[in-house]
Amino acid sequence: MILASIWSRVHYENWHYILTILAFAIFFGVFLTIVVRTIRMKRDKLNHLSNLPLESDEQSVKHHES
C-alpha cells in the first residue's frame, strides 16, 4: 500500500516533464517542416519570395514639426 501511494505521488509530480518534452517535440517538428519545405522550394518561387518588397507602397504621413 505504501509503495502504491509513493508511485502515484511521483507520477503526479512529474507530469510537467511530459508537457515540456511534448512542447519541444512540437516546436522541433514545425521547425523541421519549415526547413524541409524551404530546401525543397523551387528556384522560381524562391526568387519571387526574395524579391518581395518589405515596405508598403503607401505614402507615409508627414508630421508637422513646430
Secondary structure, DSSP 8 states (H G I E B T S, - for coil): -HHHHHHHHHHHHTHHHHHHHHHHHHHHHHHHHHHHHHHT--HHHHHHHHTS-SS-SS--------
